[in-house]
Amino acid sequence: MPASLLGLITTCLAGDQAAITELVELYRSQVFGLCFRMLGHRQDAEDATQETFLRVLNNLNQWDQQRPFEPWLLAIASNRCRTALAKRARRPHLDSLVETTSTADARQQARDALDEELNLALNHLRPEHRLAFTLFHHHEKSYLEIAEILNCPLGTAKTWVHRARRALIHRLHTRKVISETHHHAMP
């Protein structure tokens, strides 16, 4: 771990508000990205990100300085997402509201549609598969880092990423075939 990060964390532990803000800003986009990929909703991801940093700051003195900081932080974020997903599963299902913008160009709309398809497909994965996939493909974590973050054996982390890929490919292919069949069936 860089000495500068350890120094920043030590300053945070001393209660320095500027250091706390700097630590949060340093990791905010990475934590938000993980939460958004896991939860698929911006507001839920913002809530989970905020909860993550509250937990991190409240438990910073319990972090083992002999271990890397980032996997510890992302493990807390993944636990917040799991909790949010469990709460969501207990809530009645509500259809998502879709925003459309008339000013977006066709290329941006195509990218948005692909992102939406991917997020929909990700939302159908088991939470641990989705998290492993997100950590590997969106956060470029190694299988070893994923195993550490998810507190599972290395082989399990590899299996989860592989199963997530396979399920996503199947789901996206199935949606494409259904869409094409429906499109060709239209008069």
C-alpha positions as CSV (number, residue, x, y, z in Angstrom):
1,M,0.0,0.0,0.0
2,P,1.3,3.5,-0.8
3,A,2.6,5.4,2.2
4,S,0.4,8.3,1.1
5,L,-2.7,6.2,1.5
6,L,-1.7,5.0,4.9
7,G,-0.9,8.5,5.9
8,L,-4.3,9.7,4.7
9,I,-6.1,6.9,6.6
10,T,-4.1,7.7,9.8
11,T,-5.1,11.4,9.4
12,C,-8.7,10.2,9.0
13,L,-8.5,8.2,12.2
14,A,-7.4,11.4,13.9
15,G,-10.7,13.0,12.9
16,D,-9.4,15.4,10.2
17,Q,-12.4,16.3,8.1
18,A,-10.4,17.3,5.1
19,A,-8.7,13.9,5.1
20,I,-12.0,12.1,5.4
21,T,-13.4,14.1,2.4
22,E,-10.2,13.3,0.4
23,L,-10.5,9.5,1.2
24,V,-14.2,9.5,0.2
25,E,-13.5,11.4,-3.0
26,L,-10.6,9.1,-3.8
27,Y,-12.8,6.0,-3.9
28,R,-16.3,7.4,-4.5
29,S,-16.6,6.7,-8.2
30,Q,-15.2,3.2,-7.8
31,V,-17.6,2.3,-5.0
32,F,-20.6,4.0,-6.8
33,G,-19.7,2.1,-10.0
34,L,-19.8,-1.2,-8.1
35,C,-23.0,-0.4,-6.4
36,F,-24.7,0.8,-9.6
37,R,-23.7,-2.4,-11.4
38,M,-25.0,-4.5,-8.5
39,L,-28.2,-2.6,-7.9
40,G,-29.0,-1.3,-11.4
41,H,-30.7,1.9,-10.0
42,R,-28.9,5.2,-9.5
43,Q,-30.7,6.2,-6.3
44,D,-30.1,2.8,-4.7
45,A,-26.5,2.9,-5.7
46,E,-26.1,6.4,-4.2
47,D,-27.7,5.2,-1.0
48,A,-25.4,2.1,-0.9
49,T,-22.4,4.2,-1.6
50,Q,-23.2,6.6,1.3
51,E,-23.8,3.6,3.6
52,T,-20.5,2.1,2.5
53,F,-18.5,5.2,3.4
54,L,-20.4,5.6,6.7
55,R,-19.5,2.0,7.6
56,V,-15.9,2.4,6.4
57,L,-15.4,5.6,8.5
58,N,-17.0,4.1,11.6
59,N,-14.9,1.0,11.3
60,L,-11.7,2.4,10.0
61,N,-9.9,1.6,13.2
62,Q,-10.7,-2.1,12.7
63,W,-9.1,-2.3,9.2
64,D,-5.9,-4.5,9.3
65,Q,-3.1,-2.2,8.0
66,Q,-1.2,-5.3,6.8
67,R,-3.9,-6.0,4.2
68,P,-4.8,-3.9,1.2
69,F,-7.4,-1.2,1.8
70,E,-9.3,-1.4,-1.4
71,P,-10.5,-5.0,-1.1
72,W,-11.7,-4.2,2.4
73,L,-13.6,-1.2,1.2
74,L,-15.1,-3.1,-1.8
75,A,-16.1,-5.9,0.5
76,I,-18.1,-3.5,2.6
77,A,-19.7,-2.0,-0.5
78,S,-20.6,-5.5,-1.7
79,N,-22.2,-6.3,1.6
80,R,-24.3,-3.1,1.5
81,C,-25.4,-4.1,-2.0
82,R,-26.4,-7.6,-0.8
83,T,-28.4,-6.1,2.0
84,A,-30.1,-3.7,-0.4
85,L,-30.9,-6.6,-2.8
86,A,-32.3,-8.6,0.1
87,K,-34.6,-5.7,1.1
88,R,-35.6,-5.2,-2.5
89,A,-36.6,-8.9,-2.8
90,R,-38.9,-8.5,0.2
91,R,-40.6,-5.4,-1.4
92,P,-43.5,-5.7,-3.8
93,H,-42.3,-5.5,-7.4
94,L,-42.8,-2.2,-9.1
95,D,-42.1,-1.6,-12.8
96,S,-39.1,0.7,-13.4
97,L,-39.8,4.1,-14.8
98,V,-37.9,4.7,-18.1
99,E,-36.8,8.2,-18.9
100,T,-36.5,9.2,-22.5
101,T,-34.8,12.2,-23.9
102,S,-35.6,13.7,-27.2
103,T,-32.2,15.4,-27.6
104,A,-30.1,12.2,-27.4
105,D,-28.6,11.2,-30.8
106,A,-29.2,7.7,-32.2
107,R,-25.7,6.5,-31.2
108,Q,-26.2,7.5,-27.6
109,Q,-29.6,5.9,-27.6
110,A,-28.1,2.6,-28.9
111,R,-25.4,2.7,-26.2
112,D,-28.1,3.4,-23.6
113,A,-30.2,0.6,-24.9
114,L,-27.2,-1.8,-24.7
115,D,-26.4,-0.7,-21.2
116,E,-30.1,-1.1,-20.2
117,E,-30.1,-4.6,-21.7
118,L,-26.9,-5.5,-19.9
119,N,-28.3,-4.1,-16.6
120,L,-31.5,-6.0,-17.0
121,A,-29.6,-9.2,-17.7
122,L,-27.3,-8.5,-14.7
123,N,-30.3,-8.0,-12.5
124,H,-31.4,-11.6,-13.2
125,L,-28.1,-13.1,-12.0
126,R,-27.6,-14.4,-8.5
127,P,-26.1,-11.6,-6.4
128,E,-22.8,-13.3,-5.9
129,H,-22.4,-14.0,-9.6
130,R,-23.3,-10.4,-10.5
131,L,-20.9,-9.1,-8.0
132,A,-18.0,-11.4,-9.2
133,F,-18.8,-10.4,-12.8
134,T,-18.8,-6.7,-12.0
135,L,-15.6,-6.8,-10.0
136,F,-13.8,-8.7,-12.8
137,H,-15.1,-6.9,-15.8
138,H,-15.9,-3.4,-14.6
139,H,-13.4,-3.0,-11.8
140,E,-10.6,-5.1,-13.4
141,K,-10.0,-7.1,-10.2
142,S,-8.1,-10.4,-10.4
143,Y,-9.8,-13.7,-9.4
144,L,-7.6,-13.6,-6.2
145,E,-8.8,-10.1,-5.3
146,I,-12.4,-11.1,-6.0
147,A,-12.1,-14.2,-3.8
148,E,-10.7,-11.9,-1.0
149,I,-13.4,-9.3,-1.4
150,L,-16.2,-11.9,-1.5
151,N,-14.6,-14.0,1.2
152,C,-14.7,-17.2,-0.9
153,P,-12.2,-19.7,-2.3
154,L,-10.4,-18.8,-5.5
155,G,-12.1,-21.5,-7.5
156,T,-15.5,-20.3,-6.4
157,A,-14.7,-16.7,-7.6
158,K,-13.6,-18.1,-11.0
159,T,-16.8,-20.2,-11.2
160,W,-19.0,-17.3,-10.3
161,V,-17.5,-15.1,-13.0
162,H,-17.8,-17.9,-15.6
163,R,-21.4,-18.7,-14.7
164,A,-22.3,-15.0,-14.8
165,R,-20.8,-14.7,-18.3
166,R,-22.6,-17.8,-19.5
167,A,-25.9,-16.6,-18.0
168,L,-25.6,-13.1,-19.5
169,I,-24.7,-14.5,-23.0
170,H,-27.7,-16.8,-22.8
171,R,-30.1,-14.2,-21.6
172,L,-29.0,-11.5,-24.1
173,H,-29.1,-14.0,-26.9
174,T,-32.6,-15.2,-25.9
175,R,-33.8,-11.6,-25.7
176,K,-32.3,-10.9,-29.2
177,V,-34.0,-13.9,-30.7
178,I,-37.3,-13.0,-29.1
179,S,-37.0,-9.4,-30.2
180,E,-36.2,-10.4,-33.8
181,T,-39.0,-12.9,-33.9
182,H,-41.4,-10.3,-32.5
183,H,-40.1,-7.7,-35.0
184,H,-40.5,-10.0,-38.0
185,A,-44.0,-11.0,-36.9
186,M,-45.2,-7.4,-36.9
187,P,-47.4,-6.6,-40.0
